[in-house]
Amino acid sequence: MASATEPSSALAPDRQPADAVEVRSALATATSVRLEVAGAAADLIDAHAVLPDGTIVVAVDAMTRLGGLLVVARGADGAVRLDVTHLVPVPVRARVRARMTVTGRVRRLDPAFLDSCDDDAVMALLGLPPVALWTIEPGSVHVERHGAAVELPVEAYRAARPDPIAAVEAAHLARLIRQHREAAHRFAALVDPDLAATGARLVPVAVDADGLTLRAETAHRHHDVRLPFRLRVTDEATLDRELRRLLPD
């Protein structure tokens, strides 16, 4: 079993769809992103949304310095950069899953655009701060993980959707840590019997539509153990059933 701390030499081409899903999931669930334009940068807190086609909307007051730079940058290819760090949402070692960078073209959001948005997109935009809204059309998408990097095709990014469990992952992991720690040890021992003798701290660190990941932490290294679901999860009710199957009370 490879340590998650050891970098891989490359990301295979068939990882691109999974990476695209991770980028969309990270953008959909992040509470903060870093926006950079013309050398100026700011962290936007609860001030972005992602539309179904992958267009990113950010809320930046046009009367601020950053807003003024966005005005100047309108329509220019690669003029804006958006950075997001995808983190494990529970306290463990090596919390960074991946770092993503999106560069692209920025424009003011045309209010008429709302007429073509579905209800979820409209509600997401209405939840942004009441300042100027800007759209970022991605021109490149970069993912870095454990020292390896990949450039995603923009088409793959646009075609992907967030993992169906992404929005509730943090809550379910917190509940698993609170209620199922001993069960996690038992099932990790089934996957890798040697773990039972190491005294490792085992923590659920990821759950998605296809399975649960446990992390075994020792003093000097850690391993991730994957427990697949029997079927792909698409809603919380199915997720609860699959987690009860893996980690019964």
C-alpha positions as CSV (number, residue, x, y, z in Angstrom):
1,M,0.0,0.0,0.0
2,A,1.6,3.3,-1.0
3,S,1.9,6.1,1.4
4,A,-0.2,9.2,0.5
5,T,2.7,11.3,1.3
6,E,4.8,9.9,-1.5
7,P,4.4,11.8,-4.8
8,S,3.4,10.0,-8.0
9,S,5.5,10.5,-11.1
10,A,2.6,11.5,-13.3
11,L,-1.2,11.5,-13.5
12,A,-2.5,9.2,-16.1
13,P,-4.7,10.4,-18.9
14,D,-7.6,8.4,-17.6
15,R,-7.5,10.4,-14.4
16,Q,-8.7,13.5,-16.2
17,P,-12.4,12.8,-15.8
18,A,-11.9,12.2,-12.0
19,D,-9.8,15.3,-11.8
20,A,-12.5,17.3,-13.6
21,V,-15.1,16.0,-11.1
22,E,-12.8,17.0,-8.2
23,V,-12.3,20.5,-9.5
24,R,-16.0,21.0,-9.9
25,S,-16.6,19.5,-6.4
26,A,-13.9,21.8,-4.9
27,L,-15.3,24.9,-6.5
28,A,-18.8,24.0,-5.5
29,T,-18.0,23.4,-1.8
30,A,-15.2,25.9,-1.2
31,T,-16.1,28.8,1.1
32,S,-13.2,30.8,-0.1
33,V,-11.2,31.2,-3.4
34,R,-8.3,33.5,-4.3
35,L,-8.8,35.8,-7.2
36,E,-5.9,37.5,-8.9
37,V,-5.9,40.1,-11.7
38,A,-3.0,42.3,-12.9
39,G,-0.8,41.3,-9.9
40,A,-3.4,42.2,-7.3
41,A,-5.1,39.4,-5.4
42,A,-7.8,38.9,-2.7
43,D,-9.5,36.0,-0.9
44,L,-13.2,36.0,-1.7
45,I,-15.2,34.5,1.2
46,D,-18.6,33.1,0.3
47,A,-18.5,35.3,-2.8
48,H,-18.5,32.9,-5.7
49,A,-20.8,30.4,-7.5
50,V,-20.4,27.9,-10.3
51,L,-23.0,27.6,-13.0
52,P,-23.9,24.2,-14.6
53,D,-21.7,24.9,-17.6
54,G,-18.6,25.6,-15.4
55,T,-18.7,29.4,-15.7
56,I,-17.6,30.9,-12.4
57,V,-19.4,33.9,-11.0
58,V,-17.6,36.1,-8.4
59,A,-18.9,39.0,-6.4
60,V,-16.5,42.0,-6.3
61,D,-17.3,45.6,-5.7
62,A,-16.5,47.5,-8.8
63,M,-15.5,50.5,-6.7
64,T,-12.6,48.7,-5.1
65,R,-9.1,48.4,-6.5
66,L,-9.7,44.8,-7.5
67,G,-13.0,45.7,-9.0
68,G,-11.4,48.4,-11.0
69,L,-8.7,46.0,-12.3
70,L,-11.5,43.6,-13.4
71,V,-13.1,46.4,-15.4
72,V,-9.8,47.0,-17.2
73,A,-9.3,43.2,-17.7
74,R,-12.7,42.6,-19.3
75,G,-12.6,40.3,-22.3
76,A,-8.8,39.7,-22.2
77,D,-7.8,36.0,-22.5
78,G,-6.2,34.6,-19.4
79,A,-6.5,38.0,-17.6
80,V,-7.8,36.5,-14.3
81,R,-6.7,33.6,-12.1
82,L,-8.7,31.8,-9.6
83,D,-7.1,29.5,-7.0
84,V,-8.8,27.0,-4.8
85,T,-7.3,24.5,-2.4
86,H,-9.3,21.2,-1.9
87,L,-8.9,20.2,1.7
88,V,-9.8,17.1,3.7
89,P,-12.7,18.5,5.9
90,V,-11.5,16.8,9.1
91,P,-8.4,17.4,11.3
92,V,-5.7,15.0,10.0
93,R,-2.2,15.2,8.7
94,A,-1.6,16.3,5.1
95,R,-5.1,17.8,4.6
96,V,-4.4,19.2,1.1
97,R,-6.0,16.9,-1.5
98,A,-5.2,19.1,-4.4
99,R,-4.6,22.7,-5.5
100,M,-6.5,24.0,-8.5
101,T,-6.0,27.0,-10.7
102,V,-8.4,28.3,-13.3
103,T,-7.4,31.1,-15.6
104,G,-9.7,32.8,-18.0
105,R,-11.6,35.8,-19.4
106,V,-13.8,38.0,-17.2
107,R,-16.9,40.0,-18.0
108,R,-19.6,41.8,-16.1
109,L,-22.6,39.5,-15.6
110,D,-25.4,40.6,-17.9
111,P,-28.7,40.6,-15.9
112,A,-30.4,39.2,-18.9
113,F,-28.3,36.1,-18.4
114,L,-30.5,35.1,-15.5
115,D,-33.3,34.3,-17.9
116,S,-31.4,31.3,-19.2
117,C,-30.4,30.0,-15.7
118,D,-32.3,27.2,-13.9
119,D,-33.7,27.8,-10.4
120,D,-30.7,26.4,-8.6
121,A,-28.3,28.7,-10.5
122,V,-30.5,31.8,-9.8
123,M,-30.7,31.0,-6.1
124,A,-26.9,30.5,-6.0
125,L,-26.4,33.9,-7.6
126,L,-29.0,35.6,-5.3
127,G,-27.0,34.3,-2.4
128,L,-23.9,36.2,-3.3
129,P,-23.0,39.5,-1.7
130,P,-25.0,42.4,-3.2
131,V,-22.1,43.9,-5.2
132,A,-21.1,43.7,-8.9
133,L,-21.1,40.2,-10.3
134,W,-18.5,39.0,-12.8
135,T,-18.3,35.9,-14.9
136,I,-15.1,34.0,-15.5
137,E,-15.0,31.9,-18.6
138,P,-12.3,29.2,-18.0
139,G,-9.5,29.1,-20.6
140,S,-7.3,26.7,-18.7
141,V,-7.7,24.4,-15.7
142,H,-4.6,23.2,-13.8
143,V,-4.6,20.6,-11.0
144,E,-1.6,19.8,-8.8
145,R,-1.6,16.8,-6.4
146,H,1.4,15.3,-4.4
147,G,3.9,17.1,-6.6
148,A,2.3,15.9,-9.9
149,A,0.4,18.2,-12.2
150,V,-2.1,18.0,-15.0
151,E,-3.7,20.4,-17.4
152,L,-7.4,19.5,-17.8
153,P,-9.1,20.0,-21.1
154,V,-11.6,22.8,-20.6
155,E,-14.2,20.6,-22.3
156,A,-13.7,17.9,-19.6
157,Y,-14.1,20.5,-16.9
158,R,-17.2,21.9,-18.4
159,A,-18.8,18.5,-19.0
160,A,-18.1,17.3,-15.4
161,R,-20.4,17.8,-12.5
162,P,-19.6,17.9,-8.8
163,D,-19.7,14.5,-7.0
164,P,-23.3,14.0,-5.8
165,I,-22.0,13.7,-2.2
166,A,-19.7,16.7,-2.2
167,A,-22.1,19.1,-0.6
168,V,-22.7,16.8,2.4
169,E,-19.3,15.1,2.7
170,A,-18.0,17.2,5.6
171,A,-21.1,16.6,7.7
172,H,-21.0,12.8,7.1
173,L,-17.3,12.5,7.9
174,A,-17.8,14.4,11.2
175,R,-20.6,12.1,12.1
176,L,-18.5,9.0,11.3
177,I,-15.7,10.2,13.4
178,R,-18.1,10.9,16.3
179,Q,-20.1,7.7,16.1
180,H,-18.1,5.0,14.3
181,R,-14.5,5.1,15.3
182,E,-14.3,1.5,16.6
183,A,-16.1,0.2,13.5
184,A,-13.7,2.0,11.3
185,H,-10.8,0.1,13.0
186,R,-12.5,-3.2,12.5
187,F,-13.2,-2.7,8.8
188,A,-9.7,-1.2,8.2
189,A,-8.3,-4.4,9.8
190,L,-10.4,-6.5,7.3
191,V,-8.9,-4.5,4.4
192,D,-5.3,-4.7,5.7
193,P,-4.8,-7.0,8.8
194,D,-1.4,-5.4,9.5
195,L,-3.1,-2.2,10.5
196,A,-4.6,-3.8,13.6
197,A,-1.2,-4.2,15.1
198,T,0.3,-0.8,14.2
199,G,-1.5,1.3,16.7
200,A,-2.4,3.6,13.9
201,R,-5.0,6.3,14.3
202,L,-7.8,5.6,11.8
203,V,-9.9,8.5,10.6
204,P,-12.5,8.7,7.8
205,V,-11.1,11.3,5.4
206,A,-13.2,11.1,2.3
207,V,-16.6,9.9,1.1
208,D,-17.9,10.2,-2.4
209,A,-20.5,8.5,-4.6
210,D,-18.3,5.3,-4.9
211,G,-16.9,4.7,-1.5
212,L,-15.4,5.6,1.8
213,T,-11.7,6.3,2.5
214,L,-10.1,5.7,5.8
215,R,-6.7,7.2,6.8
216,A,-4.3,5.2,9.0
217,E,-1.9,7.7,10.7
218,T,1.2,6.5,12.5
219,A,4.0,8.7,13.9
220,H,5.9,9.0,10.6
221,R,3.6,8.2,7.7
222,H,0.0,7.5,6.7
223,H,-1.9,5.2,4.4
224,D,-5.3,5.6,2.8
225,V,-7.6,2.5,2.8
226,R,-10.5,2.5,0.3
227,L,-13.8,0.8,1.1
228,P,-16.0,0.7,-2.0
229,F,-19.8,0.9,-1.9
230,R,-21.8,-1.9,-3.6
231,L,-23.5,0.7,-5.8
232,R,-23.0,4.3,-6.8
233,V,-24.6,6.7,-4.4
234,T,-26.7,9.6,-5.7
235,D,-28.5,10.9,-2.7
236,E,-28.2,11.0,1.1
237,A,-30.6,8.2,1.8
238,T,-28.6,5.8,-0.3
239,L,-25.4,7.1,1.2
240,D,-26.7,6.3,4.7
241,R,-27.6,2.8,3.7
242,E,-24.2,2.1,2.2
243,L,-22.4,3.6,5.3
244,R,-24.5,1.5,7.6
245,R,-23.5,-1.6,5.5
246,L,-19.8,-0.7,5.9
247,L,-19.9,0.6,9.4
248,P,-22.8,-0.9,11.3
249,D,-23.7,0.4,14.7
